[in-house]
Amino acid sequence: MIIGRILILLGIIFFLLTLTSNYFDIALQLDNKAEITQLGQLWFYFSPSSLQLTESIISRYIDPCSALDVLNCSGFIWHPFISFILSLPAAPFLAILSFIFIAFGIKKSGKTRVFNKRKTNEANKI
């Protein structure tokens, strides 16, 4: 039950970020710029230091090529994968995430409620 509520809360946060991204997109269109807000730009607008810190942590400690000198390869987690995700349009990406989190949260909350109703009905029969 608590996990479902946490997922719904995360979904609401992502939905609010979607609305913020839409606001930035509208502001860009009003300035006659043919651009959209990317996920990385939105993250950099709100917290540039955490974006840089996340990049350095992933590149140094999580990426196996950087963490293990034996592999003798360049890092592959941040630049091809995460940088691709950060270049995606923010509004659709965040909207999809919000719907997924809210759907899983409702599904998780619904299962516990049905289980609790059955449990109370069985207790009332006895």
N, C-alpha and C positions, 0 to 999 in steps of 0.2 A: 504494500500500500504506500509506504513512504518512498519507495523507488519510483512508483508511478507518478507521484507528486513532484519528485525531483525532475523527472523527465519532462513533465508538463511545464515546470518552471523554466527549464533550459529551452524548451520550445518557444515559450513566450519571450525569453531574452533574445533568441535568434529572430523571432518575428519583429521585435522592436528594432533590431539591427537591420532587418530588411526594410522597414519603414525609413530608417535613417539613410540607408543606401539609396532608396528611391528619392528622398529629399535631395541628396547630392546629385543624382542623375537629372532631376528637374532643374536644379540650379545650373548645371552644365548646359542644359538645353536652352535655358533662358539667356545664357551668355553667348549663344550661337556657336557653341563648340560641339562638334560631332564626336563626342567621347562618352564613355560610360565609366562608372566607378568600378574599379577592380577590387577584389578582396584584399589584396596587399595594400592598396592605397587607403582603404577604409581602416585597416589595422594600423597603418602608419599614422593616420590622422589622429586616432585615439591614443595610441601608445607606441611611439617610435622606439623607445628604449627596450620594451619587451619584445618587439620584433627582432631587433638586433641581438638581444640576449638569447632568444630562442634559436636564431640561426647559429650563433656560436656554440651553444650547447649541443644542438643536433650535429653540427659539423665536426665538433671535437670529440664528443663522448658517446653519441648514439650510433653514428655512422661507422660500420665495421671497418671500412677502408682507412678511416682516420684513426680509429682506436687501436687497430692492430697493424703495426709496422710490417709484419710478416707478409701481409697481403700485397703490399707495394702497389696500390692503386689509388686513384683520386676518389674523393667522396662522391657518392651517387644518390644520397637521399635528399639533400636540400635542393641542389640545382636542377636536376631534371624533374623530380617529382613534386616537391613542395613549392618550388617556384612556379611550376605549371598551375598548381591549385591557386596560388596567390594571384595569378594573372587572369583567372576566370572572372566573369561579371559577378559582382557581389550580390545584387538583388535576387536573381534566380537561385543562386547557390544557397544563400541564407534562407530563402523561402522554402526550398526543398528540405533543408535541414530542420527548419522549424516544424514543418508538417510531419516529418518522420518522428521527431522527438515527441510531439504532441500525440500522434497516433499510437506510438508504443506506450506512452504514459497512460493514455486512456485505456488501452488494452490491458496494461498491467494493473491499473486500478480496478477495472471491470472484473477481472478474474478474482481478485481478493474480495470484492463486494459480493459476488455470487457465492463464493465459498462461505463467507460469513453469514449470508442469508440462509444457506442450507444448514449451517451449523446451528443457528438459532431456531430454525424450524424443527430440526431433530430434537433439540433440547426441549422445545415446547410439547412435542408428542409424548415425551417420557413423563 
